[in-house]
Amino acid sequence: MIHAIKELYNIGSMELWFQLGVSVFALAVIIERIVVLYFRSSLDPKKFFQEVQKRVMSGNVDDAIRMCGSAPIAKVVKAGLLKSEFRVIDIEQAMDEASLEAIPELEKRLPYLAMASNAAVLIGLLGTIEGMIQCFAAVAGADPAKKSAILSKGISVAMNATALGLMIAIPCIVVHSFLSAKSVHLVEDIKVTSAAVVNLFRIKKAEEEAEL
């Protein structure tokens, strides 16, 4: 990668700066998504639900509300707990509404990584084509003894443009796959835990009605 950057820098290629811009943008998105998906949203859903279940079944709903942090799954469950005095359908609706806000937060900006990888490949291809055009244009009017050296240098620059594009695109695609998988996993955790909380309140309210 360093060699490709040097080659493109030496000829003053505009594609180099576009590629560097794409790589900086992609890196910023990757760092931001890793922080959100792996740190801010990190929560063991099973353990969290068990703690909520323990408090709800013992009548300590306020305590369950207080234990809900800032993770998306906790926000969704908290929305349901705040409606605990209402009907089960109201609890379910409250969590559905909270999910509509939480889920997009987990999925946003990920498409930008796919865009960055495509842009890197296309910019690299553009640099290759431009390099080949310049190469053959230079060869056309060059001394026959120098044609081979000029052609070799031009092809080297063209291939370096493609190589740089691929070296940016491939990590973007790989990281995008991991981040997308994590996002899908978190969304599934929200859906499963929300359903579990709804069932929990169904049982809780059925027990309360039976006592009456």
Beta strands, then each sheet from edge to edge (+ up, - down):
end
